[in-house]
Amino acid sequence: MIRTCFFFLAFAATLAAVEMGEADQLLCVKRIYVDKFDGDQTALQMRDMIIVALQQTHLFIITETESRADAFLRGASEDLVFTDQHSSSDGVNAHVNAGDSSAGYKAGSFSKSIGGSLGENESSHSVERKHEASAAIRLVNKDGDVIWSSTQESQGGKFKGSMADVAEKIARKLSDDVTKARAGKVAPTIQVH
């Protein structure tokens, strides 16, 4: 057992001499510090939602102490609230008039007249309040190299707001990418007899 660990440490030291790729670096991240995001005042709320979403993945330890972190999550977010207005109007109108008139001194008078009108108008106006959130984030190692990044946006879902949806998408994307990185790595098996 000790020889296995020693051999593995020697193997790991040799690999460390070669610069690791992004997937390798991603696999080494155990503790993340989530930095303050650039953006408006809602960026603080997005940061907190991303912290919660990342903790729920159980992949990383989220730390509030920068010096203890293996990597730093940085970026920008925005949460927009706007009003979408739609107006439409349709109408059909028709008018028909005809007339004929004659008058004589001894014969009397004669008159014909036809008239008509038809009309239909319809209009609608709708106002819808919409909410849209977006975030562009990156995971940076201690050397300042970006080892992972993602941009997510959402207009919200039926049962969750747009910010919560963006935070969940970011955590899911990071989780999926870590899973892919793990699947791509085959750990060397060392047998000691």
Protein Blocks (a to p, Z undefined) as FASTA:
>chain_A
ZZmmmmmmmmmmmmmmpccdfklmmmmpmbdcddddeddfklmmmmmmmmmmmmmnomac
cdfbfklpmbdcdddddddddddddddddddddddddddddddfknopcddddddddddd
ddddddddddddddddddddfkopafbdcddddebifkbcfklmmmmmmmmmmmmmmmmm
mmmpccdddddZZ
